[in-house]
């Protein structure tokens, strides 16, 4: 686990996740402008009771809020799969 992934996990803890999976896909984007500037490309799967009853947009907003300043600096691109526990 790299430093960015550790920071992501730390910040996502505020969502009380039952499961967090972070896949670093930065190597797939070698040469891309975001890869050159230092921001990574990640795929996140997260399961939390906090997503129950929310649509995808609201779930993504919660994730972005939790990650805060990591977006646009350490994280250049983020693909999110946010699920409630009964959706797994």
Buried (B, 14 or more C-beta within 10 A) or exposed (E): EEEBBEBBEEBBEBBEBEEBEBEBBBEEBEEBEBBEEEBBBBBBBBBBEBBEEBEEEEBBEBBBEBBEEBBEEBBBBBEBEBBBEEEE
